[in-house]
Amino acid sequence: MRLLNMAIILLMVLCTIFFINDMRIDEIKRNQISEYYYHKVFRHSLEDAAEVLRESSEIYGSSDAILEMVEPERAVDSFFETFSKNMNMNNQIGRLQLEKYVPIIVLTINDGYFLYGSDLLRTDHGINPQKIIHPKKQFMHMAGEEIYFFRLDGRHRILYKDDSGTWQTQTGRIDELASEASSEQAKLFFSAIDASDKIKRMMLEQLEEDISQSMGRHIQYAADFGFYYNFSFDPIDTSWTGIIDEPSIFTVLQGMPLGNNKSLDLVGAFQLSIRKRDFIYGFVKNGVRYYSKESCSSIETEEVEQVFLNPADAAGAGYYPCHDCFHID
């Protein structure tokens, strides 16, 4: 009888062990499935946001005159819309919940970047953390009294004072500025063997500083929703140079719950190509107002009065088509 009782107890202990083990295996499987699903949703959300940014962005012109029109709000909204739909949280409350886990979204374009993140805004009720899209920042470097503005497409710009103390600008690629820059200091900077790598490092360091500061503010933002997590950002290494090689969307997901006190952290980026279109230039010749294409020889000898996005806008402003580049019967 005693052996039988011991056998029953042993069997009960083994069954309990197997049951707990099965539960742990099931939980691990559920976590793995959740992690795989979050990876997919995160990637699809990035792709959708990049596509919206591509559709809502256009670059007009070339050379020294480039106007970039982007709608970062649409891209950010698309990211959260895709994310919340796939998480069955497709409403404003659902988005607010998801925003706790997305401390930053960065949109890089040729002449700078937009950062969506937390900021401390002063209101009638005190200082409250809120999520906003910060105004576009340019990639830049201060060098004494000169300022260097860096671009993804390699058309960098120098802002300097001439002998009279008037601010002037000079634009060109690295090799052009290395030989034609107005100051020896700028020539030395752009003629360095590692000038291209140095510029990329400076751009990444500027991004990294802004992202780190925004992550710190997000800790307070999430805490206001009762979510306490040590949001942090590892230094950007050379593997992330793609976000300054091409216009891109870059974001971080941190603290997404997986169950059993485990969470998921993800970092992702997606590059995009922005469409390009020529400016339409308006000028006056012999008392008549004309508009022409950028490639037209007429604008090389005439002073440009206005710049338009298309011929219809120029015509609406009272300009006539240039006979040299618009062949009209």
C-alpha positions in Angstrom: 0.0 0.0 0.0 2.8 2.4 0.9 4.5 1.7 -2.4 1.2 2.4 -4.2 0.8 5.7 -2.4 4.4 6.7 -3.2 3.8 5.8 -6.8 0.6 7.8 -7.0 2.4 10.8 -5.4 5.3 10.5 -7.8 2.8 10.3 -10.7 1.1 13.4 -9.5 4.4 15.3 -9.2 5.5 14.2 -12.7 2.1 15.1 -14.2 2.4 18.6 -12.5 5.9 19.0 -13.9 4.8 17.9 -17.4 1.7 20.2 -17.2 3.8 23.2 -16.2 6.4 22.4 -18.8 3.7 22.2 -21.5 2.3 25.5 -20.4 5.7 27.1 -20.7 6.2 25.6 -24.1 2.8 26.9 -25.2 3.7 30.3 -23.8 7.0 30.3 -25.7 5.2 29.4 -28.9 2.7 32.1 -28.4 5.4 34.6 -27.7 7.3 33.5 -30.9 4.1 33.8 -32.9 3.4 37.2 -31.5 7.0 38.3 -32.1 6.8 37.1 -35.8 3.4 38.8 -36.2 4.7 42.1 -34.8 7.7 41.9 -37.1 5.4 41.6 -40.1 3.1 44.4 -39.0 6.0 46.7 -38.2 7.5 46.1 -41.7 4.2 46.6 -43.5 3.5 49.8 -41.5 6.9 51.1 -42.6 6.3 50.2 -46.2 2.9 51.8 -46.3 4.3 55.0 -44.7 7.2 55.1 -47.2 4.7 54.7 -50.1 2.6 57.5 -48.8 5.6 59.7 -48.4 6.7 58.9 -51.9 3.3 59.7 -53.4 3.0 63.0 -51.4 6.6 64.1 -52.2 8.0 65.7 -55.2 11.3 67.4 -56.0 11.1 70.3 -58.5 14.2 71.6 -60.3 17.9 70.9 -60.0 21.2 72.7 -59.7 21.1 75.3 -57.0 17.3 75.8 -56.9 15.5 72.8 -55.5 12.1 72.9 -53.8 11.1 69.8 -51.9 7.5 69.4 -51.1 6.7 66.6 -48.6 3.8 65.9 -46.3 5.3 64.1 -43.2 1.9 64.1 -41.4 0.4 61.8 -44.1 3.3 59.3 -43.7 3.1 59.2 -39.9 -0.7 58.8 -40.0 -0.2 55.9 -42.5 2.3 54.1 -40.3 -0.1 54.2 -37.3 -3.2 53.4 -39.4 -1.6 50.2 -40.8 -0.2 49.3 -37.4 -3.5 49.9 -35.5 -5.6 48.1 -38.1 -3.5 45.0 -37.9 -3.6 45.1 -34.1 -7.4 45.5 -34.1 -7.0 48.9 -32.5 -8.3 51.1 -35.3 -9.5 54.1 -33.4 -8.0 57.2 -31.8 -7.6 55.5 -28.4 -5.9 52.5 -30.1 -3.4 54.9 -31.8 -2.7 56.6 -28.5 -2.0 53.2 -27.0 0.4 52.3 -29.8 2.2 55.6 -29.6 3.5 54.6 -26.2 5.6 52.0 -27.9 6.8 54.1 -30.8 9.1 56.9 -29.4 10.3 58.3 -32.7 9.7 58.3 -36.4 12.3 60.0 -38.6 11.8 61.0 -42.2 15.0 61.9 -44.1 14.7 63.9 -47.3 17.4 65.5 -49.5 17.7 68.8 -47.7 17.0 67.6 -44.1 14.7 65.6 -41.9 11.5 65.6 -39.9 11.3 64.0 -36.5 8.0 62.8 -35.0 8.4 62.4 -31.3 7.6 63.7 -27.8 8.0 67.3 -26.8 7.2 69.2 -23.7 4.6 71.8 -24.5 3.6 74.6 -22.2 -0.2 74.9 -21.7 -2.6 76.7 -19.3 -2.4 73.5 -17.2 1.3 73.4 -17.0 3.9 71.6 -19.1 2.6 68.5 -20.8 4.4 66.0 -23.0 2.8 65.6 -26.4 3.7 63.8 -29.7 4.3 66.2 -32.6 6.1 66.4 -35.9 9.0 68.9 -35.3 9.8 71.4 -38.1 12.2 70.2 -40.7 15.9 70.5 -39.7 18.8 70.8 -42.1 21.9 68.8 -41.8 24.5 71.4 -40.9 28.0 72.0 -39.4 29.3 75.2 -38.0 32.9 76.0 -39.0 33.9 79.3 -37.4 31.9 82.0 -39.2 30.9 79.6 -42.0 28.0 77.2 -42.0 28.0 74.0 -44.1 24.6 72.6 -45.1 24.8 69.0 -46.2 22.3 67.2 -48.5 21.6 63.6 -49.3 22.0 64.1 -53.0 25.5 65.5 -52.5 24.7 69.1 -53.5 26.2 70.8 -50.4 26.0 74.5 -49.6 28.3 76.9 -47.8 27.0 80.0 -46.1 29.7 82.6 -45.6 30.4 86.4 -45.3 32.3 88.2 -48.0 34.8 91.0 -47.5 32.0 93.5 -47.1 30.3 91.4 -44.3 27.4 90.3 -46.6 26.2 86.8 -46.3 26.8 84.8 -49.5 26.1 81.2 -50.5 28.0 78.7 -52.6 26.6 75.3 -53.8 28.4 72.3 -55.3 29.5 68.8 -54.9 32.5 67.8 -52.8 35.0 67.9 -55.6 33.6 71.3 -56.8 33.8 72.9 -53.4 37.2 71.4 -52.8 38.6 73.5 -55.7 36.2 76.4 -55.9 35.2 77.2 -52.3 35.5 80.9 -51.4 37.7 80.2 -48.3 40.8 78.1 -47.6 39.0 76.7 -44.6 36.2 75.3 -46.8 38.6 74.1 -49.4 40.5 72.1 -46.7 37.3 70.6 -45.4 35.9 69.5 -48.7 39.3 68.4 -50.2 40.1 66.0 -47.3 40.5 62.4 -48.4 37.7 61.3 -46.0 35.5 64.3 -46.7 32.5 62.2 -47.8 32.8 59.8 -44.8 33.2 62.8 -42.5 30.1 64.5 -43.8 28.1 61.3 -43.3 29.3 60.9 -39.8 28.3 64.5 -39.0 24.8 63.9 -40.4 24.4 60.7 -38.4 25.7 62.3 -35.2 23.2 65.2 -35.7 20.4 62.6 -36.2 21.6 60.6 -33.2 21.6 63.6 -30.9 18.0 64.6 -31.8 16.7 61.1 -31.5 18.3 60.5 -28.1 16.8 63.8 -26.8 13.4 62.8 -28.1 13.7 59.3 -26.6 14.3 61.0 -23.2 11.2 63.1 -23.5 9.2 60.1 -24.5 9.9 58.5 -21.2 7.8 61.2 -19.5 5.2 61.0 -22.3 4.7 57.3 -21.8 4.7 57.7 -18.0 1.7 60.0 -18.3 -0.2 57.0 -19.7 1.0 54.8 -16.9 3.6 53.0 -19.0 7.0 53.0 -17.4 9.8 51.8 -19.7 13.5 52.7 -20.0 13.4 53.9 -23.6 16.9 54.2 -25.0 18.7 54.4 -28.3 22.0 52.7 -29.2 24.4 54.9 -31.2 23.8 54.7 -35.0 26.6 52.7 -36.6 27.7 52.6 -40.2 25.0 50.0 -41.1 22.5 52.8 -40.9 24.2 55.1 -43.4 21.4 54.1 -45.8 19.0 56.6 -44.1 21.3 59.4 -45.3 22.1 57.9 -48.7 18.5 58.0 -49.9 15.3 59.6 -48.5 14.1 57.2 -45.9 11.7 56.5 -43.1 13.2 55.2 -39.9 11.5 54.3 -36.6 11.8 52.5 -33.3 9.4 50.2 -31.5 10.2 49.5 -27.9 8.5 47.8 -24.9 5.7 46.0 -27.0 4.3 43.4 -24.5 4.7 39.8 -25.5 3.4 38.2 -22.2 5.2 36.7 -19.2 6.8 40.1 -18.5 8.6 40.0 -21.8 8.6 42.8 -24.4 9.8 43.3 -27.9 12.2 46.0 -29.3 12.5 46.7 -33.0 14.3 49.1 -35.2 13.5 49.5 -38.9 14.1 51.7 -41.9 12.8 51.8 -45.4 14.2 53.8 -48.3 12.2 55.5 -51.0 12.7 57.3 -54.3 11.2 60.7 -54.7 9.9 61.9 -58.1 11.7 64.7 -59.8 10.2 67.5 -62.0 11.6 70.6 -63.5 10.8 74.1 -62.4 9.0 76.5 -64.7 10.8 79.9 -64.8 9.1 83.2 -65.4 11.1 86.1 -66.8 10.6 89.4 -68.8 12.1 89.9 -72.3 11.5 93.1 -74.3 8.7 94.0 -72.0 6.9 90.7 -72.4 6.5 88.1 -69.6 7.5 84.6 -70.7 7.8 81.2 -68.9 10.4 78.6 -69.9 11.8 75.2 -68.9 14.9 75.0 -66.8 16.9 73.7 -69.7 16.0 76.7 -71.9 18.9 78.9 -72.9 16.8 82.0 -72.5 17.0 81.9 -68.7 20.7 82.1 -68.9 20.6 85.6 -70.2 17.4 86.9 -68.5 16.7 87.6 -64.8 14.1 85.1 -63.4 11.2 86.9 -61.7 9.1 83.9 -60.5 9.4 80.1 -60.2 6.3 77.9 -60.9 5.6 74.2 -60.4 3.9 73.8 -63.9 3.1 75.8 -67.1 -0.5 76.2 -66.1 0.4 78.2 -63.0 2.8 80.4 -65.0 0.1 81.1 -67.6 -2.4 81.9 -64.8 0.1 84.5 -63.5 0.1 86.2 -66.9 3.2 84.6 -68.5 3.4 83.5 -72.1 5.2 80.3 -73.3 8.8 80.8 -74.4 9.1 80.1 -78.2 12.5 78.5 -77.7 11.4 75.6 -75.5 7.6 75.5 -76.0 6.9 75.0 -79.6 3.4 76.3 -80.2 1.8 76.5 -83.7 
